[in-house]
C-alpha cells in the first residue's frame, strides 16, 4: 500500500513540475489578466542592498512591498506551516529530497505545489497592482510590459562586508551565507523556470546599490518606473 502511494506521489510531482514549466513557457499576452500591474519586481543578491531598495521604492511610491508576506500566503493556500515552506523559498531542492521528504513529513506540499501556489499568489498581487515584489522569480513569469524588472547585484567582497556590518557576522560566515544564497537562488530559478538568474534578458534595469549608494539606486528605479509604466 505504501509503495503504491509512493509511486503515485512521485508521478504527481513530476507532472506538477512539468505544469509549472509549461505555464511559464507557454504564457502569452492573451493569457494575462488585462488589469495586471503596475508592479516592480526586484531580484537581489544577498548583501546587495536590494531588499532595502525595494522597501524604499515602495515607500516613496506609496505602494506595498511583498517579501515574506508571499510565503505566508502560500502557506495559507497549501494549508502548510510557514516553517515547512522555508526549504522551498528561493531554494532549489535536490530531487531525492523532493521524493523522500513527503514520506517523512506528510504535510510537506513538495516544491512543485509550492511553485504553482507561489505563481498564483504573485499573480493575484500583480493583478491588484501598485506592488513591489521582492525576489521569487516574479520577473520570469509575470507580463514584462506590465511591470519593471530590476536586478540588484554587487561584487562578492562588497556584499560580504555589507552583510557582516548589518548582521554582526564575521567575514567568513558572511561569505559563506552569500555564496550559499547565490547558489540557492540560481538553482531555484533553474528548477522552476529553466532560466539563468543572471540572464540580462530577464530584467529592464540592472544596478549595483552598494556602488551607486541607496539614494541614487532608488532614483534610478523610480525614473525607470515612471518612464516604462507611465507613473
Secondary structure, DSSP 8 states (H G I E B T S, - for coil): -HHHHHHHHHHHHHHHHHHHHHHHHH--GGGS-TT---EEEEEE-TTTTHHHHHHHHHHHHT-EEESHHHHHHHHHHHT--HHHHTTTTT----HHHHHHHHHHSTT---HHHHHHHHHHHHHHHHHH-SEEEESTTHHHHS-GGGEEEEEE---HHHHHHHHHHHH---HHHHHHHHHHHHHHHHHHHHHHHS--TT-GGG-SEEE-HHHH-HHHHHHHHHHHHHHHH--
